[in-house]
Amino acid sequence: MSQLFFWHFLGSTECLLYTVMAYDRYVAICHPLRYLLIMNRRVCALLAAGTWITSSFHATILTSLTFTLPYCGSNVVDYFFCDIFPVVKLACADTYIIETVTFTNTGMVPTTCFLLILASYVRIVYSVLKMNSAEGRRKAASTCASHLAVVTLFFGPCTLVYTQPQLSKVLVTPVQIFGNVVTPMLNPAIYTLRNKEVKAALRKLRGGQTPAH
């Protein structure tokens, strides 16, 4: 129960935070002079709290529905962790409701987030194309690059696993491992490569010019 709850709780939180980050970039690029007014501390706190509260409801619904089913057969989960579909296969009752709710719930949250992210980037691209300065375009691209990279790495495995529950065992385990292990390991590298101190340290390691302090 803990595995299933925290997997969907943290996954949903990450998904919603990526949506908040897309909105943050939209405000930074499309309304730069009003950025501090729009994204003030109170708004940021409300957005962050909203992601955690929404995710807790999402995970609680899925976990409670999964474990109200009767389990009277094998207790061996044919998977490397306790996700919904492998667990409900062991139930001794009709699993139509939980499978329908899971498809709806796990489909609605990422789809809504993806559409909001897409809307933010459509507006960002429109604003960038109107810029006359090449430097402004470069800065806008740099601002969005890391976010686009992690969004792609997050939504790719999720789409494969939760829209294709009959995905071959040969494919589903590598896909899940990629999403659970490789993506979190890449996140620090993706985000910190935009950090000036990290760039300077990498140049120094390559034998480049040491930056002035």
N, C-alpha and C positions, 0 to 999 in steps of 0.2 A: 504493500500500500504506500509506503514511504517513497519507494523508487518511482512508482507511477505518479504520485502526487507531485513530487519535486521535479520530475522530468517535464511534466506539462506546465507546472507553475513557472519554472525558470525559462522554459522554451517560449512560453507565451509572453513573459516579461521581456525577454530579449527582442521578440518580434515587435512588441509595442514600443520599446525604446528606440528601435531602428526607425519607426514611424515618427516619433518625437524628434529624433535627430534630423530626419528629412525636413520636417517643418522648421527646425532651427536653421538649417542651411538655406531654406527658402527665404526666411526672414532676413538672414545675413546678406544674401545676394540681391534680393528684390527690394528690400527696404532697409538698406544699411544705416541710414541716418536715424531710423526709428528703432533699431535693433535693441538697444538697451532699455528703451521704454516698453517694447512689446515683450521681450524675453527677460523680464525682471525676475528677481529672486522668488517672489511669490508665485509667479506663473510657472517657473521651473519646478518649484516644490510641488505644486498641484499636478503638473504633468507627470512627475516622477511617482508621486503617491497614487495617482490614477492608474498607472501601469501595474503597480503591485497589487492594488485592490482588485482590478479587473481580472488579473491573472489568477488570483486566489479563488475567485468565483469559478473561473473556467476550469481550474484543476480540481476543485472540490466537486463540481458536478460530475466530471468524468470519473473520478475516483470512487465516489459514492455509488454511482450506477454500476460500475464494474464489480464492486465487492458486495452488492446486495444480491447478486446472482448466487444460486446454490452451486457449490463445488463438491462433487462426491466421487470423482474419478481420480486420475493420476494427479500428483502434485508437482510434476516435473514440467517446467516451462521450457519449451523448445526454442529458446532464444538466449541471447547473452545478457539481457536484462528484462525486467518485468514491464513491458509496454502493454497497451490495451489489447490489441489483436491477438498476441500470443497467449495472454492470460485468459481471455474469454473463450478460447478454443477448449479450455478445460472445464467449462461450465456444463452443468447437467440440465440446462433449460434453454429455451429459445433466446437467441442473442440478437434478434432482429432490432429490438429497440435500442440497445446499447451501441450496436454497429451504426444504426441510422443517426443517433445523437452524436456519436464520435465523428462520423463523416461531416455532419452539419457543423458541429462545434469547431473541430480542428480545421474545417474548410473555411468557415466564416471568418475566424480571427485572422489567419494569414492572408486570405483574399482581400479583406477590408484593408488590412495594413498595406498590402502590396498596391492596391488601387490608390490609397492616399499618398504613398511614396511616389508612385508614378505621376499623380497629379502635381505633386510638389516639383518633380524634376521636369515636367512639361513646362511649368511656369518658369523654372530656373533657366532652361534652355532658351526659352523665348526672350528672357531678359539678357542672357549672355549674347545672343545673336544681335541684340540692339546696341551692345557696347561698341564704342568706336576704338577704345584702347585695347591693344594686343596684350598689354600687361594686366589689364582688368580681366580679360578672358582667361589668361593663364592662372591668375589667382583664384578665379571662380572654379576652374577645372581642378586645381590643386585642393581646394576646399572640399569638393565633392568626391574626389577619386577614392579616398580611403573608405568612405561610407558606401559607395557603389560596390566596392570590392567585397566588403563584409556582407552586404545585403545579398549579393549573388551567391556567396558561399553558404549563407544561411538558408535562403529559399530554395536553392537547387536540391539538396538532399531531402528537405521537408516535402517538396512537391513529389518527388519520386516515391517516398515511403508511404505517405498518407493518401495519395491519390491512386496508388497501385498496391492495395493490401495483399494481392496474390503475387507480388513481385518474387521472382525466383530467389531461393535461399542463397544461391551463388552470388547474387547481386546485392541483396538487401543488407547483408552483414558488412561488406566493404562500404556501402553507402552510409550506413549508420556510423561506422567507425570514423569515416571521413568527417561526418557532421559533428560527432562527439569529441574527437581527438584532434584531427588535423586543423579544423577551423579555429577552435580556441587557441591552438598553438600559433596559428598565423596572425590572429588578431593583434597581439602586441607589436609584431613586426609591421603590420599594415598601418597601424595608427602612429607608431613612433617614428616611422620614416619621414613624416612631415615635421618632426621636431628638430629645431635648429641645432640643439646640442648633440642629438644623435647623428645628424648629417655631418656635423663637424668632426665627431669622433670617428665616423666611418671614413671620412677623407683622411684623417690622421693615420688610421690603420692601413690605408692604401698607400701611405707615403706622400699624401698631398700636403698642401700648405696648411700649417697650423694657424687656426683663426686667432685674430687679435682679441685680447680680453679687455 
